[in-house]
Amino acid sequence: MKASPVEEPPPSPLELIGGPQPEVALGGNAAHLGDSVSYYNNERYHESLDNVTPADVYFGRQHDVLRQRDRVKTRTMQLRRKHYRAAQAA
């Protein structure tokens, strides 16, 4: 039995009209674009997402992140109150 040939993917619209391919059009900026997308999705907090990253939302971590922030904020306020009262008493 003869093995079936591997099908080639269809040409992109840019290939059909003879335009530049994305990797050629981007040139040396492709790495920078990848870094920007990674920063946007994994490090930058989005106000519309309750100040968590899109990756946190996608992977379902946003509730854990927000709970941890609340714990840190509560502890920080307790310590500030303690230091303020100690300074007032002195």
C-alpha positions in Angstrom: 0.0 0.0 0.0 1.3 3.4 -0.9 1.7 6.0 1.8 -0.4 9.1 1.4 1.5 12.4 0.8 1.6 15.0 3.5 -0.8 17.8 2.5 0.6 21.3 2.2 -1.2 24.0 4.1 -3.2 26.4 1.9 -1.4 29.6 1.0 -2.0 32.7 3.1 -3.8 35.7 1.6 -0.5 37.5 1.6 1.2 34.7 -0.3 -1.6 34.8 -2.9 -1.0 38.4 -3.6 2.7 38.2 -3.3 2.9 40.4 -0.2 5.5 40.1 2.5 5.1 37.4 5.1 4.7 38.5 8.7 8.1 37.2 9.9 9.7 39.1 7.0 7.6 42.2 7.5 8.5 42.4 11.2 12.2 41.8 10.7 14.1 42.3 13.9 11.0 43.5 15.7 9.4 40.0 16.0 11.3 39.3 19.2 10.2 42.7 20.6 6.6 42.0 19.7 6.8 38.6 21.5 8.2 40.3 24.6 5.4 43.0 24.5 2.7 40.4 24.2 4.2 38.4 27.0 4.4 41.5 29.3 0.8 42.5 28.4 -0.6 39.0 29.2 1.6 37.9 32.1 2.8 41.0 34.0 0.7 44.0 33.3 -2.3 44.5 35.6 -5.6 45.4 33.9 -8.0 47.7 35.7 -10.9 46.2 33.8 -9.9 42.7 35.1 -9.9 43.9 38.8 -6.2 44.7 38.6 -5.0 41.2 37.8 -3.2 39.9 34.7 -5.1 38.3 31.8 -3.0 35.1 32.6 -4.4 35.1 36.1 -7.9 35.3 34.8 -7.3 32.7 32.1 -5.8 30.2 34.6 -8.4 30.9 37.3 -5.9 32.4 39.7 -7.6 35.8 40.1 -9.4 35.0 43.3 -6.3 33.7 44.9 -4.3 36.8 43.9 -7.1 39.1 45.2 -7.3 37.2 48.5 -3.6 37.4 49.0 -3.7 41.2 48.3 -6.4 41.6 50.9 -4.4 39.7 53.5 -1.3 41.8 52.8 -3.3 45.0 52.9 -5.0 44.0 56.2 -1.7 43.1 57.8 -0.1 46.3 56.6 -2.9 48.4 58.0 -2.6 46.6 61.4 1.2 47.3 61.5 0.7 50.9 60.6 -1.9 51.4 63.2 0.3 49.7 65.8 3.3 52.0 64.9 1.1 55.1 64.9 -0.3 54.3 68.4 3.2 53.6 69.7 4.5 56.9 68.4 1.5 58.8 69.9 2.1 57.2 73.3 5.8 58.1 73.3 
